[in-house]
Amino acid sequence: MSFKDHFSGHAADYSRFRPDYPAELFAWLAAQTPARERAWDCATGSGQAACGLAPHFAEVIATDASAPQVENARPCRGVRYAVASAEASGLVDATIDLITVAQALHWFDLPRFYAEVSRVLRPGGVIAVWTYNLFRLDPAIDALVDRFYSETVGDYWPFERRLVEGGYRDLPFPFAAVEPVPEFRMQSAWSLDHLTGYLGTWSAVRRYREAKGVDPVAELRPALAAVWGDAERERAVQWPLALRVGRR
């Protein structure tokens, strides 16, 4: 099965610049599961979520349909990487205690993926999916990035991006809801170089470059630098997570 691949072409940058998820998220998810033998991180990308799960499970299986993503994933003890699609994982029936999908559910063939979830989850097993939209940093910088997001590269976002903007509320999720779900947020400290590196991983930026032959991030950087000050100065960056959790 083919898949919508927006990231293989810059898998190394994705691994370098994408933020990590909070440790508290994985501790809470592990506490919801019937056992902690095996977790599956589906569409693992660079392995951020897989590595977060590793301290809590005897084994983490991390799959991605993109071979370059898997090749550039960070090595973590207890994590086994493999190339496989979300809809055909190759996992054994009823062997998974927790399934996680971080910032990727909007790309899936949902009926086929949910059938795969039901097949591989153990009775009482948990599925958790989450997404995040724009970061918040500083009002002046946020205004520049918001305009860049909506106006400069706005026409180059894939259709599925609207599902991220809606926090996955508009996606079907045919599992018994686990509630209440605490609020979690990612937090990082970034230099200006890291911020622009992150913007360069956006799928819309890649499509803009291919269509116009110019780099919109390079064109944005002078305006960011004027607000940022010392480019080496690290600033606090935050993203609220939109999380849905269900049980088989």
NORRA-V688830 format. One record per helix or strand of 3 or more residues. SS is the DSSP state (a for helix, b for strand). FROM is the first residue (numbers start at 1). LEN is the number of residues. If there is no record, write none. Layout:
ss	from	len
SS	FROM	LEN
SS	FROM	LEN
This chain:
ss	from	len
a	8	10
a	23	10
b	38	5
a	48	7
b	59	6
a	67	5
b	79	5
b	96	7
a	105	3
a	110	11
b	121	11
a	139	14
a	154	3
a	161	5
b	185	6
a	192	8
a	203	10
a	216	13
b	235	6
b	242	6
